[in-house]
Amino acid sequence: MPGVTWEEIAGLSYAKQSVREITVWPLLRPDIFTGQRRPPRGLLLFGPPGTGKTLIAKAIAAEDNATFFSISASSLMSKWMGDSERLVRALFGVARARKPSVIFIDEVDSLVSSSLGEHDSTIRVRNEILVQMDGVAGADANESLLFVGATNRPQQLDDAARRRLSKRLLIPLPDAAGRREMLTRGLADLVHAIGEADIGSLLQATDGYSGSDMAALCREAAMGPCRDPGFEAALLRGVHSSEMRPIRLSDFEDALGAIRASVGPGELAAFEEWNRNFGSFQSQAAKRQAMGGGGNT
């Protein structure tokens, strides 16, 4: 069971609340969410890489105390005729037997993409997954089984798969509050001399960074004291960790030169466009613009 709680996921307050409303509550109280309140059985988490899509899927399973199946495309593919379809049927069969269950497939577009070509084996696997996903959303309103797919390329999803993943949620880059929380957590177990003014300048410098970019930035800055002249000689002398100098703003400034944002503006625009056309929820930026506000997510 993946031990990830919602509190461990920094930022993404809107995304986390949206996911809880459509997944966690119905799985916790299936007696309430029946009939017309029956929740969707397919959820798509899409957005730039490194924004926390996998962590959200693990948090769903952890809060519900559900059986969590994390599946990769390679684990379902076989060179033997018919084996891949049998693996897909076995996966869904075991998930139904162990419900409440969450089936999570990262990079789901690699299995149900519209650009897979006309290979017989890939078409059969794709069709079997789509049939089983229909079974997840079958007549049993109390079937506590959720299919979650994550992708960085929602544009490549097959139309039939997009229909079955009826809830489609954009997981955006962290906003300033989320990046502040990530910086605070990254420095929590380190001796540092980073003040509030330094945090403010770092938030401006990291606009457009993903969660994984922020984690890499903190790791790179933490190595700053180890790169000081004479540190190797101090290691040989047996220097204690408490004798190392604190991390300074200059270490983060050096780290910013090595760790750059991994998502470009053009990619963000493509995600926003797909969200406007097919997403189930407006992003926070779109909501603020609709209300006459502004700001970045």
ChimeraX attribute file (.defattr): number of C-alpha atoms within 10 A of each C-alpha:
attribute: neighborCount
match mode: 1-to-1
recipient: residues
	/A:1	11
	/A:2	17
	/A:3	12
	/A:4	17
	/A:5	15
	/A:6	19
	/A:7	10
	/A:8	12
	/A:9	19
	/A:10	19
	/A:11	23
	/A:12	21
	/A:13	15
	/A:14	11
	/A:15	19
	/A:16	17
	/A:17	12
	/A:18	15
	/A:19	20
	/A:20	17
	/A:21	11
	/A:22	17
	/A:23	24
	/A:24	20
	/A:25	16
	/A:26	21
	/A:27	27
	/A:28	16
	/A:29	12
	/A:30	16
	/A:31	12
	/A:32	13
	/A:33	17
	/A:34	14
	/A:35	11
	/A:36	7
	/A:37	11
	/A:38	18
	/A:39	23
	/A:40	19
	/A:41	25
	/A:42	24
	/A:43	24
	/A:44	27
	/A:45	26
	/A:46	25
	/A:47	26
	/A:48	21
	/A:49	20
	/A:50	21
	/A:51	23
	/A:52	23
	/A:53	25
	/A:54	18
	/A:55	17
	/A:56	24
	/A:57	26
	/A:58	23
	/A:59	24
	/A:60	26
	/A:61	27
	/A:62	20
	/A:63	18
	/A:64	18
	/A:65	18
	/A:66	24
	/A:67	20
	/A:68	24
	/A:69	20
	/A:70	15
	/A:71	16
	/A:72	15
	/A:73	14
	/A:74	10
	/A:75	10
	/A:76	16
	/A:77	18
	/A:78	14
	/A:79	8
	/A:80	8
	/A:81	11
	/A:82	13
	/A:83	15
	/A:84	22
	/A:85	21
	/A:86	14
	/A:87	17
	/A:88	18
	/A:89	16
	/A:90	12
	/A:91	16
	/A:92	21
	/A:93	12
	/A:94	13
	/A:95	23
	/A:96	18
	/A:97	10
	/A:98	15
	/A:99	17
	/A:100	20
	/A:101	25
	/A:102	28
	/A:103	22
	/A:104	23
	/A:105	22
	/A:106	21
	/A:107	19
	/A:108	24
	/A:109	23
	/A:110	20
	/A:111	24
	/A:112	24
	/A:113	23
	/A:114	17
	/A:115	11
	/A:116	16
	/A:117	9
	/A:118	8
	/A:119	8
	/A:120	10
	/A:121	18
	/A:122	19
	/A:123	17
	/A:124	15
	/A:125	22
	/A:126	23
	/A:127	17
	/A:128	18
	/A:129	19
	/A:130	18
	/A:131	14
	/A:132	16
	/A:133	19
	/A:134	16
	/A:135	13
	/A:136	23
	/A:137	20
	/A:138	12
	/A:139	9
	/A:140	12
	/A:141	19
	/A:142	19
	/A:143	18
	/A:144	24
	/A:145	25
	/A:146	29
	/A:147	23
	/A:148	27
	/A:149	23
	/A:150	24
	/A:151	22
	/A:152	20
	/A:153	20
	/A:154	24
	/A:155	17
	/A:156	17
	/A:157	20
	/A:158	18
	/A:159	13
	/A:160	14
	/A:161	24
	/A:162	20
	/A:163	14
	/A:164	20
	/A:165	20
	/A:166	16
	/A:167	22
	/A:168	22
	/A:169	23
	/A:170	23
	/A:171	25
	/A:172	25
	/A:173	25
	/A:174	25
	/A:175	20
	/A:176	20
	/A:177	15
	/A:178	20
	/A:179	26
	/A:180	19
	/A:181	15
	/A:182	21
	/A:183	19
	/A:184	14
	/A:185	15
	/A:186	18
	/A:187	18
	/A:188	10
	/A:189	8
	/A:190	11
	/A:191	15
	/A:192	14
	/A:193	13
	/A:194	16
	/A:195	10
	/A:196	9
	/A:197	9
	/A:198	14
	/A:199	16
	/A:200	12
	/A:201	11
	/A:202	19
	/A:203	19
	/A:204	11
	/A:205	12
	/A:206	19
	/A:207	16
	/A:208	23
	/A:209	24
	/A:210	25
	/A:211	22
	/A:212	16
	/A:213	20
	/A:214	23
	/A:215	17
	/A:216	18
	/A:217	26
	/A:218	22
	/A:219	15
	/A:220	17
	/A:221	24
	/A:222	22
	/A:223	14
	/A:224	19
	/A:225	15
	/A:226	15
	/A:227	11
	/A:228	10
	/A:229	9
	/A:230	9
	/A:231	14
	/A:232	13
	/A:233	10
	/A:234	14
	/A:235	12
	/A:236	8
	/A:237	9
	/A:238	9
	/A:239	13
	/A:240	9
	/A:241	9
	/A:242	8
	/A:243	8
	/A:244	13
	/A:245	14
	/A:246	16
	/A:247	19
	/A:248	18
	/A:249	19
	/A:250	13
	/A:251	19
	/A:252	23
	/A:253	14
	/A:254	14
	/A:255	20
	/A:256	20
	/A:257	9
	/A:258	12
	/A:259	18
	/A:260	16
	/A:261	15
	/A:262	13
	/A:263	16
	/A:264	11
	/A:265	8
	/A:266	8
	/A:267	14
	/A:268	15
	/A:269	11
	/A:270	15
	/A:271	22
	/A:272	19
	/A:273	12
	/A:274	16
	/A:275	20
	/A:276	15
	/A:277	9
	/A:278	17
	/A:279	20
	/A:280	16
	/A:281	16
	/A:282	15
	/A:283	20
	/A:284	17
	/A:285	16
	/A:286	18
	/A:287	13
	/A:288	14
	/A:289	12
	/A:290	11
	/A:291	9
	/A:292	8
	/A:293	10
	/A:294	13
	/A:295	11
	/A:296	13
	/A:297	17
